[in-house]
Amino acid sequence: MGNKKLNRREFLKRASIVTGGAMAMMALDPFTSLARSNDNGQPGENRMTYRTQHGTGEKISLLGFGMMRLPRDNQELVNQLVDYAIAHGVNYFDTSPRYGGGLNEGIVGEALSRHPRDKYYIATKMSNYDETLWVLEEAKKMYANSFEKLRVDYIDYYLMHGVGQDGLGTFNKRFINNGLLDFLVKEREAGRIRHLGFSYHGNVEVFDWLVDHNDDYHWDFVQIQMNFLDWRHASLNKDGWKKDADAEYLYNKLTKAGIQVVVMEPLRGGALAKISQESVDQLKAMRPNDNVAQWAFRWVSSHSNILTTLSGMNVMEHLVENVATHSPLEPCTAAENDLLEKIADEIAGIPTVPCTACAYCMPCPFGVDIPGNFTFYNEAMNNKLLPLPDKSSPDYNAKQKQFTQLYLKQIPAEARANQCMDCEACLKKCPQQIRIPNQLSRINNILRGR
């Protein structure tokens, strides 16, 4: 039932992931493109790129269909979108009892039930935000209604919806104190849920607790918001959600735990499709035929621990374009990643590390002088000695060399950032809640010229 758990070494070997690395893309061994030819050896229509679900070996389309924004009053259009998606290899469809004023699951169920059950995987959620649904029997009714509306006798991917929005106390009331999470685990054991996970928004304390208890629950997947801006600048969100952890931290922690990632908001609610004309011109200079949305999807999907990237496609034009982007996916190059990182930093501004040198994080088990590294980094940035991500800038090599020389002179070898083993012993000690291993990895990337 997807409960097989990989140890860290086995997972890293299979996924070819380098955890803690920042913007540079991970190894791409997990990429698989299926149905590239028909029985006669001629090119086939479906060139979708797939990822392998680690527990069961299921092939999941790297482009997932987020159904939230579907029209409520045009079943014919929904059917057409679903038909095109399935015909072109999309097989992951995400919904919720809350979407579309409660109508979305029924609309999705009608469209998908016209196809053989083995042609699609359904993801839906326990969306028990209302306090009345914190009562176990009421939550079970929501769960049962999803089966009825979706016209299925098992659900492929089931999520606890939006955990973290109101902190650990509310999460406990929604899922722990009432026995609901225990119920969902038993449903997975019974086969009515094939894969169990959660979608995360907000308070990172809840995210950390759930991932840290992976040995108890064996999460099959986790859904997070991830895009090239939120990778390091999630705190800039102004959309009503409280974000206190960058996607870089979330993704790397899940990867380290051997948990695959489902991505939501690869375009940050469409905002990344509306970046400055100057940034658009820079992207066009490198790939003249691609728009910003295509860049954003390629960036997310190039990460090798992504199981699927959701897109809310409610018009055929967007569906056709997104299918083409993933059929097959052309992973981002190092130069393209550098450009997107530069654009993200321009949008957000390059932040200093909010370290007060209190040294609560010390001593490091591996000897890293954490405050010393961050003090050096911040001073280099404030004195304009920090090389920006754009390696094509005229002064990049000179600044990178100067930064490296000064760093090696001032920071002893045994105290340098490259001694960090990502053990996370420092995280709970830091009163500023700095993602210390991730910040240290930035210094390493500069020293390596990445």
C-alpha positions as CSV (number, residue, x, y, z in Angstrom):
1,M,0.0,0.0,0.0
2,G,2.9,2.4,-0.5
3,N,4.2,2.0,3.0
4,K,7.6,0.7,2.1
5,K,10.2,3.1,3.6
6,L,13.6,3.7,2.1
7,N,16.5,4.5,4.3
8,R,18.5,7.6,3.5
9,R,21.3,5.9,1.7
10,E,19.1,3.8,-0.4
11,F,16.9,6.8,-1.3
12,L,19.8,9.0,-2.3
13,K,21.2,6.2,-4.4
14,R,17.9,5.8,-6.3
15,A,17.1,9.4,-6.7
16,S,20.6,10.7,-7.3
17,I,19.8,13.7,-5.0
18,V,22.3,16.0,-3.4
19,T,20.5,17.5,-0.4
20,G,21.3,20.9,0.9
21,G,22.3,22.1,-2.5
22,A,20.6,25.3,-3.4
23,M,19.6,26.5,-6.9
24,A,21.6,24.1,-9.0
25,M,19.4,21.3,-10.3
26,M,19.6,17.8,-8.9
27,A,20.7,14.7,-10.9
28,L,18.0,13.6,-13.3
29,D,18.2,9.8,-13.1
30,P,14.5,9.5,-12.0
31,F,13.2,11.1,-15.2
32,T,11.3,8.6,-17.3
33,S,9.5,9.2,-20.6
34,L,6.9,6.6,-21.5
35,A,4.9,5.7,-24.6
36,R,7.3,7.3,-27.0
37,S,6.5,4.9,-29.8
38,N,3.6,2.7,-30.9
39,D,3.7,-1.0,-31.7
40,N,5.1,-0.2,-35.2
41,G,8.0,1.7,-33.8
42,Q,6.6,5.0,-35.0
43,P,6.6,8.1,-32.7
44,G,3.6,8.0,-30.4
45,E,1.4,10.9,-29.3
46,N,2.2,10.6,-25.6
47,R,5.7,11.9,-24.8
48,M,4.9,12.9,-21.2
49,T,7.7,12.6,-18.6
50,Y,6.9,10.4,-15.7
51,R,8.2,9.8,-12.2
52,T,8.2,6.6,-10.3
53,Q,6.4,6.4,-7.0
54,H,8.9,4.8,-4.7
55,G,6.6,2.6,-2.7
56,T,4.6,1.0,-5.6
57,G,6.5,1.7,-8.7
58,E,3.5,3.6,-10.2
59,K,4.4,5.9,-13.1
60,I,3.1,9.4,-12.3
61,S,2.9,12.1,-14.9
62,L,5.3,14.9,-14.0
63,L,2.5,17.4,-14.9
64,G,-0.4,17.0,-12.5
65,F,-3.9,18.5,-13.1
66,G,-5.0,20.7,-10.3
67,M,-8.8,20.8,-10.6
68,M,-9.5,23.6,-8.1
69,R,-10.1,26.3,-10.7
70,L,-12.4,24.3,-13.0
71,P,-15.7,25.9,-14.0
72,R,-18.7,24.8,-11.9
73,D,-21.3,25.1,-14.7
74,N,-19.6,23.7,-17.8
75,Q,-19.2,19.9,-17.5
76,E,-18.6,19.6,-21.2
77,L,-15.5,21.8,-21.1
78,V,-14.2,19.9,-18.0
79,N,-14.7,16.6,-19.9
80,Q,-12.8,18.0,-22.9
81,L,-9.9,19.1,-20.7
82,V,-9.8,15.7,-18.9
83,D,-10.0,13.8,-22.2
84,Y,-7.1,15.8,-23.7
85,A,-5.0,15.5,-20.5
86,I,-5.4,11.7,-20.3
87,A,-4.8,11.3,-24.1
88,H,-1.5,13.1,-23.7
89,G,-0.3,11.2,-20.6
90,V,-1.5,13.2,-17.7
91,N,-2.7,10.8,-15.0
92,Y,-2.6,12.7,-11.7
93,F,-5.8,14.7,-10.8
94,D,-6.0,16.7,-7.6
95,T,-9.3,17.9,-6.0
96,S,-10.8,18.6,-2.6
97,P,-14.3,18.6,-0.9
98,R,-13.8,22.4,-0.4
99,Y,-13.1,23.3,-4.0
100,G,-15.7,24.9,-6.2
101,G,-18.1,25.5,-3.3
102,G,-18.2,21.8,-2.6
103,L,-19.0,20.9,-6.2
104,N,-15.5,20.1,-7.5
105,E,-15.3,16.4,-6.5
106,G,-18.6,15.7,-8.3
107,I,-17.5,17.4,-11.4
108,V,-14.1,15.7,-11.4
109,G,-15.8,12.3,-10.7
110,E,-18.1,12.6,-13.6
111,A,-15.3,13.5,-16.0
112,L,-12.8,10.9,-14.9
113,S,-15.3,8.0,-14.5
114,R,-15.8,8.1,-18.3
115,H,-12.2,6.6,-18.5
116,P,-10.8,3.2,-17.3
117,R,-9.9,3.4,-13.7
118,D,-6.3,2.4,-14.4
119,K,-5.8,5.5,-16.6
120,Y,-5.8,8.0,-13.7
121,Y,-4.8,8.6,-10.1
122,I,-7.1,10.7,-7.9
123,A,-5.8,12.9,-5.1
124,T,-8.3,14.4,-2.7
125,K,-8.2,15.7,0.9
126,M,-9.5,15.7,4.4
127,S,-10.5,19.4,4.3
128,N,-11.8,19.5,7.9
129,Y,-11.2,23.2,8.6
130,D,-14.6,23.7,10.3
131,E,-14.7,22.8,14.0
132,T,-17.8,20.6,13.4
133,L,-15.5,18.4,11.3
134,W,-13.1,17.9,14.2
135,V,-15.5,15.4,15.5
136,L,-14.4,12.0,14.2
137,E,-17.8,10.8,12.9
138,E,-18.4,14.0,11.0
139,A,-14.9,13.8,9.4
140,K,-15.7,10.2,8.4
141,K,-18.7,11.5,6.6
142,M,-16.6,13.9,4.5
143,Y,-14.2,11.0,3.8
144,A,-17.1,8.8,2.6
145,N,-18.6,11.5,0.5
146,S,-15.4,11.8,-1.4
147,F,-15.7,8.2,-2.6
148,E,-19.3,8.7,-3.6
149,K,-18.7,12.0,-5.5
150,L,-15.5,10.7,-7.2
151,R,-17.2,7.4,-8.1
152,V,-14.4,5.2,-6.8
153,D,-13.8,2.5,-4.3
154,Y,-10.3,3.6,-3.4
155,I,-8.4,6.9,-3.4
156,D,-4.9,6.9,-4.8
157,Y,-3.5,9.9,-3.0
158,Y,-5.1,11.2,0.2
159,L,-4.0,14.3,2.0
160,M,-4.6,16.0,5.3
161,H,-5.4,19.4,3.8
162,G,-3.6,22.6,4.7
163,V,-1.8,21.6,7.9
164,G,0.1,24.3,9.6
165,Q,-2.2,27.3,9.0
166,D,-3.0,27.8,12.6
167,G,-0.2,26.0,14.4
168,L,0.4,22.7,16.1
169,G,-2.5,23.2,18.5
170,T,-5.1,23.4,15.8
171,F,-3.5,20.5,13.9
172,N,-3.8,18.3,17.0
173,K,-7.5,19.2,17.3
174,R,-8.1,18.4,13.6
175,F,-6.2,15.2,13.3
176,I,-4.6,13.8,16.5
177,N,-6.9,14.3,19.6
178,N,-9.9,12.9,17.7
179,G,-8.1,9.9,16.3
180,L,-8.6,11.0,12.7
181,L,-5.0,10.5,11.7
182,D,-5.0,7.0,13.2
183,F,-8.2,6.3,11.2
184,L,-6.6,7.4,7.9
185,V,-3.6,5.2,8.6
186,K,-5.9,2.2,9.1
187,E,-7.7,3.1,5.9
188,R,-4.4,3.0,4.1
189,E,-3.7,-0.4,5.6
190,A,-7.1,-1.6,4.3
191,G,-6.3,-0.4,0.8
192,R,-9.1,2.2,0.5
193,I,-6.3,4.8,0.6
194,R,-3.3,3.9,-1.6
195,H,-0.9,6.7,-0.5
196,L,-1.2,9.0,2.5
197,G,0.3,12.5,2.8
198,F,-0.4,16.1,3.7
199,S,-0.4,19.5,2.1
200,Y,1.5,22.2,4.1
201,H,0.8,25.9,4.5
202,G,2.1,28.2,7.2
203,N,3.6,27.3,10.5
204,V,6.8,25.2,10.0
205,E,6.5,23.7,13.5
206,V,3.7,21.5,12.2
207,F,5.7,20.5,9.1
208,D,8.8,19.7,11.1
209,W,6.7,17.6,13.6
210,L,5.1,15.5,10.8
211,V,8.3,14.9,8.9
212,D,10.2,14.1,12.2
213,H,7.5,11.5,12.9
214,N,7.9,9.8,9.5
215,D,8.9,6.6,11.2
216,D,5.5,6.5,12.8
217,Y,3.3,7.4,9.8
218,H,5.5,6.6,6.7
219,W,4.3,9.5,4.6
220,D,4.1,8.5,1.0
221,F,4.2,12.1,-0.3
222,V,3.9,15.7,0.9
223,Q,2.5,18.7,-1.1
224,I,4.3,22.0,-0.7
225,Q,4.3,25.4,-2.4
226,M,7.5,25.7,-4.5
227,N,8.6,28.0,-7.2
228,F,11.8,29.8,-8.1
229,L,10.9,32.8,-5.9
230,D,9.7,30.9,-2.9
231,W,12.8,28.7,-3.0
232,R,14.5,31.3,-0.9
233,H,12.1,34.2,-0.5
234,A,8.9,32.6,0.7
235,S,8.5,35.1,3.5
236,L,7.6,37.8,0.9
237,N,4.2,36.2,0.3
238,K,1.4,38.7,0.6
239,D,-1.4,36.3,-0.3
240,G,-2.8,35.8,3.2
241,W,-0.8,32.7,4.1
242,K,1.8,32.9,6.9
243,K,5.1,31.6,5.4
244,D,8.0,31.0,7.8
245,A,10.0,28.5,5.8
246,D,11.5,28.7,2.3
247,A,10.7,26.0,-0.2
248,E,14.4,25.1,-0.3
249,Y,14.2,24.1,3.4
250,L,10.9,22.1,2.9
251,Y,12.1,20.3,-0.2
252,N,15.5,19.4,1.2
253,K,14.1,18.1,4.5
254,L,11.6,15.9,2.6
255,T,14.3,14.7,0.3
256,K,16.5,13.8,3.2
257,A,13.7,11.9,4.8
258,G,13.0,9.9,1.6
259,I,9.6,11.5,1.0
260,Q,8.6,12.5,-2.5
261,V,7.2,16.0,-3.2
262,V,4.0,17.1,-4.9
263,V,4.3,20.8,-5.9
264,M,1.5,23.4,-5.8
265,E,1.7,27.0,-6.9
266,P,4.6,26.7,-9.4
267,L,3.6,30.1,-10.7
268,R,2.8,31.5,-7.3
269,G,-0.8,32.0,-8.1
270,G,0.1,33.4,-11.5
271,A,2.3,36.2,-10.1
272,L,5.5,34.8,-11.7
273,A,3.9,35.2,-15.1
274,K,3.8,38.9,-14.5
275,I,7.4,39.7,-13.7
276,S,9.1,42.9,-15.0
277,Q,9.7,43.4,-18.7
278,E,13.5,43.6,-18.0
279,S,13.4,40.1,-16.5
280,V,11.2,38.8,-19.4
281,D,13.8,40.2,-21.8
282,Q,16.6,38.4,-20.0
283,L,14.7,35.1,-20.3
284,K,13.8,35.7,-23.9
285,A,17.5,36.3,-24.7
286,M,18.3,32.8,-23.6
287,R,15.1,31.0,-24.8
288,P,13.3,33.2,-27.3
289,N,10.3,30.8,-27.8
290,D,9.5,30.3,-24.1
291,N,7.3,32.4,-21.9
292,V,7.7,32.9,-18.2
293,A,5.3,30.1,-17.3
294,Q,7.3,27.6,-19.2
295,W,10.4,28.7,-17.4
296,A,8.7,28.4,-14.0
297,F,7.4,24.9,-14.7
298,R,10.7,23.7,-16.1
299,W,12.5,25.0,-13.0
300,V,10.2,23.1,-10.6
301,S,10.0,19.9,-12.5
302,S,13.7,19.7,-13.0
303,H,14.1,18.8,-9.3
304,S,14.4,15.1,-9.2
305,N,12.4,14.5,-6.0
306,I,9.3,16.0,-7.5
307,L,6.6,13.4,-8.0
308,T,4.3,15.7,-9.9
309,T,3.8,19.5,-10.4
310,L,0.3,20.7,-10.2
311,S,-1.2,23.2,-12.5
312,G,-4.7,24.7,-12.3
313,M,-5.6,24.5,-15.9
314,N,-9.2,25.7,-16.7
315,V,-8.6,26.6,-20.4
316,M,-7.4,24.4,-23.2
317,E,-4.6,26.8,-24.2
318,H,-2.9,26.4,-20.8
319,L,-3.3,22.7,-20.8
320,V,-1.8,22.2,-24.2
321,E,1.2,24.4,-23.4
322,N,1.9,22.7,-20.1
323,V,1.6,19.3,-21.6
324,A,4.1,20.3,-24.3
325,T,6.5,21.6,-21.6
326,H,6.6,18.2,-20.0
327,S,6.5,16.1,-23.1
328,P,9.3,15.4,-22.5
329,L,10.6,17.8,-19.9
330,E,13.8,19.6,-21.0
331,P,15.6,20.1,-17.6
332,C,17.0,23.6,-16.8
333,T,20.7,24.0,-17.4
334,A,23.1,25.5,-14.9
335,A,23.1,28.8,-16.7
336,E,19.3,28.9,-16.8
337,N,19.2,28.2,-13.0
338,D,21.6,31.0,-12.4
339,L,19.4,33.4,-14.4
340,L,16.3,32.5,-12.5
341,E,18.1,32.8,-9.2
342,K,19.3,36.3,-10.2
343,I,15.8,37.3,-11.2
344,A,14.4,36.0,-7.9
345,D,17.0,37.9,-6.0
346,E,16.1,41.1,-8.0
347,I,12.4,40.6,-7.2
348,A,13.1,40.0,-3.4
349,G,16.4,41.7,-2.8
350,I,19.3,39.6,-1.5
351,P,18.8,39.2,2.2
352,T,21.4,39.0,4.9
353,V,21.3,36.0,7.2
354,P,19.4,37.3,10.3
355,C,22.1,36.0,12.7
356,T,22.7,38.0,15.9
357,A,25.9,36.0,16.8
358,C,24.2,34.9,20.0
359,A,26.0,31.5,19.6
360,Y,23.0,29.5,21.0
361,C,23.6,27.2,18.1
362,M,27.1,26.3,19.2
363,P,29.0,24.1,19.6
364,C,28.5,22.4,16.2
365,P,29.1,18.7,16.5
366,F,31.3,18.9,13.3
367,G,33.2,22.1,14.3
368,V,31.5,24.6,12.0
369,D,31.8,28.2,13.3
370,I,28.2,29.0,12.5
371,P,28.1,32.7,13.7
372,G,31.6,33.3,12.2
373,N,30.5,32.1,8.8
374,F,27.3,34.2,8.8
375,T,29.1,37.3,10.0
376,F,31.6,36.9,7.1
377,Y,28.8,36.4,4.6
378,N,26.8,39.4,5.8
379,E,29.8,41.7,5.8
380,A,30.7,40.6,2.3
381,M,27.2,41.4,1.1
382,N,27.1,44.8,2.9
383,N,30.5,45.7,1.4
384,K,29.3,44.6,-2.0
385,L,31.9,41.9,-2.2
386,L,29.3,39.1,-2.6
387,P,29.3,37.8,-6.2
388,L,25.7,37.8,-7.6
389,P,24.3,34.6,-9.2
390,D,24.7,36.0,-12.7
391,K,27.9,34.3,-13.8
392,S,27.9,36.3,-17.0
393,S,28.3,39.6,-15.2
394,P,31.8,41.2,-16.0
395,D,32.9,41.2,-12.3
396,Y,31.6,37.8,-11.3
397,N,34.9,35.9,-11.5
398,A,36.8,38.7,-9.8
399,K,34.3,38.9,-6.9
400,Q,34.1,35.2,-6.5
401,K,37.9,35.0,-6.3
402,Q,38.1,37.8,-3.8
403,F,35.3,36.3,-1.7
404,T,37.0,32.9,-1.7
405,Q,40.5,34.3,-0.8
406,L,39.1,36.4,2.1
407,Y,37.0,33.5,3.4
408,L,39.9,31.0,3.3
409,K,42.1,33.6,5.1
410,Q,39.6,34.4,7.8
411,I,37.8,31.1,8.5
412,P,39.9,28.2,9.6
413,A,39.6,25.0,7.6
414,E,38.0,23.1,10.5
415,A,35.3,25.8,11.0
416,R,34.2,26.3,7.4
417,A,30.8,25.8,6.0
418,N,31.8,22.7,4.0
419,Q,32.2,20.8,7.3
420,C,28.4,21.0,7.8
421,M,26.9,17.5,7.7
422,D,23.3,18.7,7.8
423,C,22.7,16.9,11.1
424,E,20.1,19.7,12.1
425,A,21.3,19.7,15.7
426,C,21.5,23.5,15.5
427,L,18.0,24.1,14.2
428,K,16.1,23.9,17.5
429,K,18.6,26.0,19.3
430,C,18.4,29.1,17.0
431,P,16.1,31.8,18.5
432,Q,15.9,33.4,15.0
433,Q,14.7,30.1,13.5
434,I,17.4,30.4,10.8
435,R,17.6,27.4,8.4
436,I,21.3,27.1,9.2
437,P,22.3,24.1,6.9
438,N,20.6,25.8,4.0
439,Q,22.3,29.1,4.7
440,L,25.7,27.4,5.0
441,S,25.1,25.7,1.6
442,R,24.9,29.2,0.0
443,I,28.4,29.9,1.2
444,N,29.6,26.6,-0.2
445,N,28.0,27.3,-3.6
446,I,29.8,30.7,-3.8
447,L,33.1,29.0,-2.9
448,R,32.5,26.4,-5.6
449,G,31.6,29.0,-8.2
450,R,28.0,27.7,-8.5
